[in-house]
Each structure stands twice: as C-alpha cells, then as structure tokens.
Amino acid sequence: MSGALARKVEKLAQESWAPVGLSPSHAYLLLATLDEPGIGPGALAGQLQLQPSTITRLMQKLEEKKLIVRTTEGKLTNVYPTPKAKDLVPKLHACLEDFYGRIEALAPPPEGGALLQAMSRIADRLED
C-alpha cells in the first residue's frame, strides 16, 4: 500500500514540475541551492535525504542545463545557482504551489496536514 501511494505521489510531483522541465529531485535540489547559494553537496544530501552519489548525478544534470555551477576550493565544493536559475524562481514556486495544491486536494486539512506531519516524523525516526 505504501508503495502504491509513493508511486502516485511521485506521478503528481512529476506532473507539477513538468512546466520547468525538471524532475522533482532536480527541482528540489535547485530550490535548495537558490535558498542557500554556496551550499555544499553534503548539506544537500542531508537536506534532501539522498545519497551523495545521487546528489552528484543530479548536480551534473543541472550543470548541463546551465542552472548551477560548482566551485572547488581544496576539498570543499560549493554549489551556486546561475542567473538562468534565478530567472526560473517564479515558475519554480508556481510548480511547488501546484504540487501542494494537488496533494491538498487528495488529503484536505486537517487530515492531510496530520498525515504529512506523521510521515515527516516517521522519516526522521528512520534516519536515526
């Protein structure tokens, strides 16, 4: 049952992010970079709860699309959004709002909010 729910939510997310031509994972990584320019891959991995190798692949694709740049100083890598990415901010926020609206339509408050909070708490416990 949880697998079916995950697949359906992923489909909704893909449909919501389609207008900017990004997968949900790429979009969330880009949003994190826009929120915190210079963020490191390790911080991105923790924030997005993804493996470092996955973060590397996502960053490569965003670099190809000219949406981020990586700088390296010694062992430190920092990730910055490009001007092209900054121009996408209104569209990114519209996609995010669309996704939240779709989720809310399926599970309206208060049940939907309670469900999301419970899922977040469970995810946090699984991390420990």
N, C-alpha and C positions, 0 to 999 in steps of 0.2 A: 504494500500500500504506500509506504513512504517513497519507494522508487517511482511509482506512477505519479505521485504528487510532485516529486522533484522534476520529472520529465515535463510535466505540464507547466510548472512554473518557469522552467528553462525556456520552453517554447514561447511563453508570454514575454519573457525578457528579450529573447531574440527578435520578436516582432516589434517590441518597443524601441530597441536600439537600431533597427534596420534603417531608419531615415538618415543616420550618420555613417552608415556602412561599417559599423563596428560590432564585434561580438560583445556580449555583456562583460566578459572578463577584460577585454581590451578597454572598454568604456570605463569600467570602474578603476582600472589602473591609471588611465588618463585623468580621470577626475581627481584621484589621489595626488597625482603629480601637479595638477593645476592648483589644488588646495595647499600643497606644500612643495613649492619648487625647490629642487636640490635634495629631495628625499632619496634615501639610499635603497637599493634593491632588497636588503634585509628587512628594512622597515616596511616596504611594500608587501613583502611576503607575509609578514606578521599581520599587517592591517587587513590584507585580503584573504588571509588564511590559505595561502597557496605555497607550494614547494618553490624553493629558489630557482630550480631549473625551469619551472613553468613561468615564473616571472621573467627569466631571461628570454624565453621564446616570445612572450607577449611583448616585451620591450623591443625585440628585434623587428617584429611586425609594425609596431608603432613608429619605429625609426624609418622603416621603409616607406611608410605613409607620410613621413616628414612631420610627425606630430610631437615627437620628443627627441631630445639629444641627451647623450650620456657623456659626462666628463669623468676623467680618471686622474686622480692625484695620488700617486703611490698606490696603496692598496684600497683607497676609498673611491667609490664610484657614486656619482650624484646624477640624478635624473631631472631634467628640466623640460617644461612644455615649450613648444615653439610658438611663434606668433600665429601660425596656422591653427594650432590647438586652441589658443586663446580666442580666436575668432569663432570657434565652434561652441564656446561656453553656453550661449543661449539655446542652441539646438540640443546640447547635452542635457541641460536642465529640463528642457521640454520632454526629452525621451525619458528621463528619470521620473518626471511627474506622470507621464503616460503609463509607465510601468506600475508606479504606486497606485494609480487610479484603477488599473486593471486588477491588481491584487485586492484592493479595497472593494471592488465590485463583486468579487468572488467571496470575500470574507469581510463583510462590513463591520465597523466598530459596533459594539465593544469586542465581539468575538475575534475579529481579525487582528486587532491590536494585541489582545491577550495571547492569541496563537503565535504571533511574531515574537512577542516577548518571551514566551515559553521556549520557542525554538532557539532564540538567541542564548538563553540561559543554558540550554542543553548543549549547544555548540561550545560555549565557554567551558562547561564541565568536561566535555570530551577532550578539550585542549590540555587540561591539567594533568 
